[in-house]
Amino acid sequence: MANTFTIAVTGQSLIKHHIRGVETPGFVRVRELLGQADFAFTNFESTILGSHGGWPFKGAVFGCSQPVVLDALQAMGIHGLSLSNNHAFDLGPSGILSPLRKSKGAACFMPISGNTSSRASSSSLP
């Protein structure tokens, strides 16, 4: 058993498209740091247009990401993520469910969100 435990915490992960091919020196270094941590956490600053659909709920300015970005975050070494942010409702109630379901399907993700306060605190599926 190791005597140390390392945690890596990032700021906002505002990712709209696939990032696995990015090889810039700064990005590679961040990916290396995340991969070395025992636990890496980020705030996913977007929503996913996925199986639950959704529609622009907050007017003309909204953002959503491709479902593959959660796979890319996992491949980078992210273990836990927050889905609660100012973009979580950009696609309405359905837009909250898609990233929650997608992240729950990933074996190592621990999403911190939910469609009710009890589900958010237990991270159970809606």
C-alpha positions as CSV (number, residue, x, y, z in Angstrom):
1,M,0.0,0.0,0.0
2,A,1.3,3.4,-0.9
3,N,2.0,6.1,1.7
4,T,0.9,8.9,-0.6
5,F,-2.2,9.8,-2.5
6,T,-2.2,12.5,-5.2
7,I,-5.1,14.5,-6.4
8,A,-5.2,16.7,-9.5
9,V,-7.9,19.3,-9.8
10,T,-8.5,21.3,-12.9
11,G,-10.7,24.4,-13.5
12,Q,-13.2,24.4,-16.3
13,S,-13.2,21.8,-19.0
14,L,-15.0,23.7,-21.7
15,I,-14.6,21.2,-24.6
16,K,-16.8,21.1,-27.6
17,H,-15.2,18.4,-29.8
18,H,-12.8,15.5,-29.8
19,I,-9.4,16.4,-28.2
20,R,-7.5,13.1,-28.4
21,G,-5.3,14.3,-31.3
22,V,-4.1,17.5,-29.5
23,E,-0.4,17.2,-29.0
24,T,0.7,20.8,-28.1
25,P,3.4,20.8,-25.4
26,G,1.2,22.5,-22.8
27,F,-1.7,20.1,-23.4
28,V,0.6,17.0,-23.3
29,R,2.0,18.2,-20.0
30,V,-1.5,18.6,-18.5
31,R,-2.4,15.2,-19.7
32,E,0.7,13.7,-18.1
33,L,0.0,15.4,-14.8
34,L,-3.6,14.1,-14.8
35,G,-2.4,10.6,-15.6
36,Q,0.1,10.6,-12.7
37,A,-2.6,11.5,-10.1
38,D,-4.4,8.8,-8.1
39,F,-7.6,10.9,-8.6
40,A,-8.2,13.6,-11.1
41,F,-11.2,15.9,-11.0
42,T,-12.6,18.5,-13.4
43,N,-15.7,20.7,-13.8
44,F,-17.3,19.8,-17.2
45,E,-18.3,23.3,-18.3
46,S,-20.8,22.2,-21.0
47,T,-23.7,19.9,-21.6
48,I,-24.1,16.9,-24.0
49,L,-26.6,16.7,-26.8
50,G,-27.2,13.0,-26.5
51,S,-29.8,10.4,-26.2
52,H,-32.2,12.5,-24.2
53,G,-32.2,15.3,-26.8
54,G,-32.7,18.9,-25.8
55,W,-33.4,22.3,-27.2
56,P,-31.9,25.7,-26.7
57,F,-33.5,26.7,-23.4
58,K,-31.7,29.9,-22.6
59,G,-32.1,31.8,-25.9
60,A,-29.8,32.1,-28.8
61,V,-26.5,31.7,-26.9
62,F,-26.0,28.2,-25.7
63,G,-23.3,25.6,-25.9
64,C,-23.2,21.8,-26.1
65,S,-20.5,19.3,-26.7
66,Q,-20.3,16.0,-28.6
67,P,-20.6,12.9,-26.4
68,V,-17.1,11.9,-27.3
69,V,-15.6,14.6,-25.1
70,L,-16.5,12.7,-22.0
71,D,-14.6,9.7,-23.4
72,A,-11.7,12.0,-24.1
73,L,-11.6,13.3,-20.6
74,Q,-11.6,9.8,-19.2
75,A,-8.8,8.9,-21.6
76,M,-6.8,11.9,-20.2
77,G,-7.1,10.4,-16.7
78,I,-10.1,12.2,-15.3
79,H,-11.9,10.1,-12.6
80,G,-14.5,12.5,-11.3
81,L,-16.3,15.4,-12.8
82,S,-18.9,18.0,-11.8
83,L,-21.8,18.5,-14.2
84,S,-23.3,21.4,-12.3
85,N,-22.3,24.6,-14.0
86,N,-23.9,27.6,-15.8
87,H,-24.1,25.6,-19.0
88,A,-25.8,22.5,-17.5
89,F,-29.3,23.8,-18.5
90,D,-28.4,25.1,-21.9
91,L,-30.4,22.3,-23.5
92,G,-33.2,22.3,-20.9
93,P,-34.0,19.4,-18.6
94,S,-33.2,16.8,-21.3
95,G,-29.8,18.3,-21.7
96,I,-29.0,17.6,-18.0
97,L,-29.9,14.0,-18.4
98,S,-27.7,13.2,-21.3
99,P,-24.3,14.0,-19.7
100,L,-25.4,12.4,-16.5
101,R,-26.3,9.1,-18.2
102,K,-23.2,9.2,-20.5
103,S,-20.9,9.8,-17.5
104,K,-22.5,7.1,-15.4
105,G,-21.8,4.6,-18.2
106,A,-18.1,5.2,-17.9
107,A,-16.6,2.9,-15.3
108,C,-14.3,5.4,-13.7
109,F,-16.4,8.5,-13.7
110,M,-18.2,9.8,-10.6
111,P,-20.5,12.5,-11.8
112,I,-21.7,15.0,-9.2
113,S,-25.1,16.0,-10.5
114,G,-28.7,14.8,-10.8
115,N,-32.2,15.8,-11.7
116,T,-33.3,16.0,-8.0
117,S,-31.3,17.1,-5.0
118,S,-31.4,13.5,-3.5
119,R,-30.2,12.0,-6.8
120,A,-27.4,14.6,-7.1
121,S,-26.2,13.8,-3.6
122,S,-26.2,10.1,-4.3
123,S,-25.2,10.3,-8.0
124,S,-27.9,7.8,-8.9
125,L,-29.3,7.6,-12.4
126,P,-32.6,9.4,-13.1
